[in-house]
Structures are given as structure tokens and as C-alpha cells.
Amino acid sequence: MSIGHTLLGLLESGPRHGYDLKRAFDERFGHDRPLHYGQVYSTMSRLLKNGLVEVDGMEAGGGPERKRYAITEAGVSDVDQWLAQPEKPEPYLQSTLYTKVVLALLTDRSAADLLDTQRAEHLRLMRILTDRKRRGDLADQLICDHALFHLEADLRWLELTAARLTQLSTEVRA
């Protein structure tokens, strides 16, 4: 996820302070990984330097002055371009899991046990996500569906790999 583009998109509804941006980000996108304030302010500093936002006002408070940021035309254009670009599909051609299976075979460890342990972990996470999906709003349901579909694909791979372990072991040791 592009934090900068997400913050720019949030600014399109109107100028905001950094802490307001953090709160809006966390409510919409930060369910599992909330932003740190430092990340917000370093990102806003970079966006300001690049001309994608401007300081819309300064307010004095009990502490340091608070900047209110507004998106510029260049920022709106940047968000337009980012939204129009498709995300690169991740093919996962060299996964850590595959590497572990091969290394288990090469070192005479049980690849079948490794696959069983991983299957159990995937199923555990799927149960958690399914429960979260049941209790969540539409955004949370969609986020959970995305993760569940990826976990289902992983489970299919785990089953296929378990079925081919003898053949894989022969090829790896050759």
C-alpha cells in the first residue's frame, strides 16, 4: 500500500492536520497495521517537498504549532495516476514455504510434518479471519475475503505438494 497516495486521497475531502490523517487512515485502512505518527509526518514532509500538498494553515496549541495540510492540483493528478495503474499481481514463484520444503528434503527432515504444521497454521488464521468477517462491517468483510482467498490458494498448494512429496524428494536428491 502506498501510504503517501492514501494520505493524499484522504486530503481530497478537505484540509486536515496530521493527527486527523492518522485517525482517518487507521479507521479505513489500518485495522491490522495502524500508522505511527512519525510515519505520517515524515510522509507529509516528503509530499510537501514534492509539491503534492501545501500547508493550509498553522495553529498554535499547548505544544508545537500544528500544520493543516491541503492537497495541491499536482497531488490530485498524482492520485489519479496512481488509481489508474493496475497493481502488479504477485506470482509467488519463489516462496519461503517452498524453500523450507526443499531444505527439509535435502536435510532429511520431515517435509510432511512441515506441511502439516503449516496447514494447521493456515486453518487457524482462516478461523480467526472468518470470525472477524462475521462481526465486521463491509470493509472488514472485503479485507478478510481477500486474505481468505489467498490462504485457500496456499492450502491447495500445500495439499498438492504433500501429494507430490515422494516425486519432489527424488528430484531434489538427484
C-alpha positions as CSV (number, residue, x, y, z in Angstrom):
1,M,0.0,0.0,0.0
2,S,1.3,3.5,-0.8
3,I,0.9,5.5,2.4
4,G,1.6,8.7,0.5
5,H,-1.1,8.2,-2.1
6,T,-3.5,7.1,0.6
7,L,-2.9,10.2,2.7
8,L,-3.3,12.3,-0.5
9,G,-6.6,10.6,-1.3
10,L,-7.8,11.4,2.3
11,L,-6.9,15.0,1.8
12,E,-9.1,15.3,-1.2
13,S,-12.1,15.7,1.1
14,G,-10.5,18.8,2.6
15,P,-7.5,20.1,4.6
16,R,-6.5,18.1,7.7
17,H,-3.9,18.0,10.4
18,G,-1.5,15.1,10.6
19,Y,-3.3,13.6,13.6
20,D,-6.6,13.8,11.7
21,L,-5.0,12.0,8.7
22,K,-3.6,9.3,11.0
23,R,-7.0,8.7,12.6
24,A,-8.8,8.6,9.2
25,F,-6.1,6.2,7.8
26,D,-6.4,3.9,10.8
27,E,-10.2,3.8,10.7
28,R,-10.3,3.0,7.0
29,F,-7.1,1.1,6.3
30,G,-5.1,0.4,9.5
31,H,-7.1,-2.4,11.0
32,D,-4.1,-4.6,11.3
33,R,-1.3,-2.1,10.9
34,P,-2.0,1.4,12.2
35,L,0.2,4.2,11.2
36,H,2.8,5.7,13.6
37,Y,2.6,9.4,14.0
38,G,6.2,9.7,12.8
39,Q,5.3,7.9,9.6
40,V,2.5,10.4,8.9
41,Y,4.7,13.4,9.5
42,S,7.7,12.1,7.5
43,T,5.3,11.2,4.6
44,M,3.7,14.7,4.8
45,S,7.1,16.3,4.8
46,R,8.0,14.4,1.6
47,L,4.7,15.2,-0.1
48,L,5.2,18.9,0.9
49,K,8.7,18.9,-0.6
50,N,7.4,17.2,-3.8
51,G,4.7,19.8,-4.2
52,L,1.8,17.4,-3.7
53,V,0.5,19.1,-0.6
54,E,0.8,22.5,0.9
55,V,0.4,24.0,4.3
56,D,-3.1,25.4,4.5
57,G,-2.7,26.9,7.9
58,M,-0.8,26.9,11.2
59,E,-2.4,26.7,14.6
60,A,-0.8,27.3,18.0
61,G,-1.7,24.9,20.7
62,G,-0.3,23.7,24.0
63,G,2.7,22.3,22.2
64,P,4.3,22.9,18.8
65,E,2.4,24.7,16.1
66,R,0.1,22.3,14.2
67,K,0.1,22.4,10.4
68,R,-3.0,21.8,8.4
69,Y,-2.3,20.2,5.0
70,A,-4.2,20.6,1.8
71,I,-3.7,18.6,-1.4
72,T,-2.5,20.6,-4.5
73,E,-3.5,20.1,-8.1
74,A,-0.3,18.1,-8.6
75,G,-1.3,15.9,-5.7
76,V,-4.8,15.3,-7.2
77,S,-3.2,14.4,-10.5
78,D,-0.8,12.1,-8.8
79,V,-3.6,10.3,-7.0
80,D,-5.5,10.0,-10.4
81,Q,-2.4,8.4,-12.0
82,W,-1.9,6.0,-9.0
83,L,-5.5,4.9,-9.0
84,A,-5.4,4.3,-12.8
85,Q,-2.4,2.0,-12.6
86,P,-3.2,-1.7,-12.0
87,E,-1.3,-3.4,-9.1
88,K,1.2,-5.9,-10.1
89,P,-0.1,-9.4,-9.5
90,E,2.3,-11.3,-7.1
91,P,3.1,-14.7,-8.7
92,Y,4.9,-16.0,-5.6
93,L,7.2,-18.1,-7.8
94,Q,9.8,-18.5,-5.1
95,S,8.1,-18.7,-1.7
96,T,9.7,-19.2,1.6
97,L,7.4,-22.2,2.1
98,Y,8.7,-23.9,-1.0
99,T,12.3,-23.2,0.2
100,K,11.5,-24.8,3.5
101,V,10.0,-27.9,1.9
102,V,13.1,-28.4,-0.3
103,L,15.5,-27.8,2.5
104,A,13.6,-30.3,4.7
105,L,14.0,-32.9,2.0
106,L,17.7,-32.0,1.4
107,T,18.5,-32.3,5.2
108,D,16.5,-35.5,5.8
109,R,13.9,-33.7,7.9
110,S,10.2,-34.4,7.6
111,A,8.7,-32.3,4.8
112,A,5.3,-33.9,5.5
113,D,5.4,-32.7,9.1
114,L,6.4,-29.2,7.9
115,L,3.4,-29.2,5.5
116,D,1.1,-30.4,8.3
117,T,2.2,-27.7,10.7
118,Q,1.8,-25.1,8.0
119,R,-1.7,-26.4,7.1
120,A,-2.7,-26.2,10.8
121,E,-1.4,-22.6,11.0
122,H,-3.3,-21.6,7.8
123,L,-6.5,-23.1,9.1
124,R,-6.1,-21.4,12.5
125,L,-5.7,-18.0,10.7
126,M,-8.7,-18.8,8.5
127,R,-10.9,-19.4,11.5
128,I,-9.8,-16.0,13.0
129,L,-10.5,-14.2,9.7
130,T,-13.8,-15.9,9.3
131,D,-14.9,-14.8,12.8
132,R,-13.7,-11.3,12.1
133,K,-15.5,-11.3,8.8
134,R,-18.8,-12.3,10.5
135,R,-18.5,-9.5,13.0
136,G,-17.1,-6.8,10.7
137,D,-18.5,-4.1,8.5
138,L,-18.4,-4.4,4.7
139,A,-14.8,-3.0,4.5
140,D,-13.6,-5.6,7.0
141,Q,-15.5,-8.4,5.2
142,L,-13.8,-7.5,1.9
143,I,-10.4,-7.3,3.6
144,C,-11.0,-10.7,5.2
145,D,-12.3,-12.2,1.9
146,H,-9.1,-11.1,0.2
147,A,-6.9,-12.7,2.8
148,L,-9.1,-15.9,2.9
149,F,-8.9,-16.4,-0.8
150,H,-5.1,-16.2,-0.7
151,L,-5.0,-18.7,2.2
152,E,-7.3,-21.1,0.3
153,A,-4.9,-21.0,-2.6
154,D,-2.0,-21.7,-0.2
155,L,-3.9,-24.7,1.2
156,R,-4.4,-26.1,-2.3
157,W,-0.7,-25.8,-2.8
158,L,0.1,-27.5,0.5
159,E,-2.2,-30.4,-0.4
160,L,-0.7,-30.7,-3.9
161,T,2.8,-30.6,-2.6
162,A,2.1,-33.2,0.1
163,A,0.7,-35.5,-2.7
164,R,3.9,-35.0,-4.7
165,L,6.5,-35.2,-1.9
166,T,7.9,-38.6,-3.0
167,Q,8.5,-37.3,-6.5
168,L,9.9,-34.0,-5.3
169,S,12.2,-35.8,-2.9
170,T,13.6,-37.9,-5.8
171,E,14.1,-34.9,-8.0
172,V,15.7,-32.8,-5.2
173,R,18.2,-35.6,-4.2
174,A,19.1,-36.3,-7.8
